[in-house]
Amino acid sequence: MQDGNVHCHIDNVSRKGGKSGARIAVASAAYVSGLRLWSEIEQRNVSFDMREDVVFSEILLPDGAPEWAADREALWNRVDLSARRKDARLAKTVVAAITRDVPAGMRPDLLRAFAAPFVEIGCVADIAIHEDGTDHNPHIHILLTTRRLTADGFGEKLTALEQRSFVKSVRRRWADLSNRFLEQAGSTVRVDHRSYRARGIEAVPTVHRGPNEPERRQKREHARRAREEHEMAKPTFREQRDYPLLAARETWPPAREASPDMTLPERDEHHRYWEDRKLDRLEADYNAEPERQAPERPWYEQALDRARQESVPDLERKMAERKKLVREVSLEYDRTQSEYDAGVFERAREMKRSRDEHAVLEAVRDESPEVRRMVRDMIMHERMQYIRDMDREATLERMPPQIRAQVEVLRPDYPERERDLPEPGPDRDLVSRHELDLERDRMLREYQREEPDHGEPER
């Protein structure tokens, strides 16, 4: 916010409207609070918990409000479910910039005082302060319900929120409160909600700059590094292979209780995952050393055990050594594969955008954030697959020709492999379809070699 100017924007959250099509109040609440909320109307999680600029959030309730209104997820899901019209107004939003001369410790009190009149008329105010850590653009978000909340639930529409004077009164109150807190902080800066013309200033009004792309890119990179430092453990290569559906979800390892949005195949993998963990614990308990030593055995039993150890191979010891070797090889393979996958990802991210990629991204520029994310993920997947294919071709080029020809046969043909089921052969034994084709080709060659020439006889 510049000295003397106020940026305070009031808007509606409508079910129909905007570039992303149909909107839900839960998504707006998740963005404002920086949380992960479940949407009943769309049966999915709306996640903004990766945001690091939400430094304060709170829900302010009117007198006599029911207890469920204090739960942000329950509150805004009820707002979404209660809206019947396709163009229903779900909420009112207020976004205002905070003068940087107001200390950070006073900003929550400033926001509460600003939202108090909305709560007095029966609104629920979901408030938050966003600040990126550099104090470059501190601002507030207020999400207001459009119906009066009583002990029995939502009632009549609050017509005061729809009047023309509402915007001017909100801007005036924000300017007055900002000046009051600036005075308490000992600052000489003052702000005014009026336009240049109303204040008699001969100046051209400036245009709100909006988001700066380099700054946003830098913030996203900072947030990405922070998430990588704090995010949960990643599934290993073997876990991705054994539980592909669970590994593709956002959280790992999976919780003991299945999430409500899991599909039936995901629930089957979830059950199998925890059954495997139970078997691992039983095996670990079986192989664990006892905490206390057994009582001393008689000398003849000890001598008999020594004689058995000398004459009979220690199968358990060999099995343990074999398991240890397999585990070490598997861990080394997982580590090597993870390093290669990370390198492929970095190389794919550094690739220049092609003309086709640019055309696809331009085509979905006005679509929903979820569609744009899916398109970006597909572009990254195709790039990584292209890099893997190039690496494979380069590896084959370095091989001797005779070995390369044998390795080429190992390339899997999954559709053919699925259809390669046993069938009765010439001798009524079960053979695969591939083997049956080879046998037919061999018989055809023998037949053509032995077939007599039926042309005209030589004269």
Buried (B, 14 or more C-beta within 10 A) or exposed (E): BEEEBBBBBBEBBBBEEBEBEEBBBBBBBBBBBBBBBBBBBBEBBBBBBBBBBBBBBBBBBBEEBBEEBEEBBBBBBBBBEEBEEEEBBBBBBBBBBBBBBBEBEBBBEBBBEBBEBBBEEBBBBBBBBBBBEEEEBBBBBBBBBBBBBBEEBBEEEBEBBEEEEBBEBBBBBBBBBBBEBBEEBEBEBBBBBBEBEEEEEEEEEEEEEEEEEEEEEEBEEBBEEEEEEEEEEEBBBEBBEBBEBBBEBEEBBBEEEBBEEBEEEBEEBBEEBBEEEEEEEEEEEEEEEEEEEEEEEEEEEEEEEEEEEEEEEEEEEEEEEEEEEEEEEEEEEBEEBBEEBEEBBEBBEEBEEEEEBEEBBEEBEEBBEEEBEEBBEEBBEBBBEBBBEEBEEEEBEEEEEEEEEEEEEEEEEEEEEEEBEEEEBEEEEEBBEEBBEEBEEEEEEEEEEEEEEEEEEEE
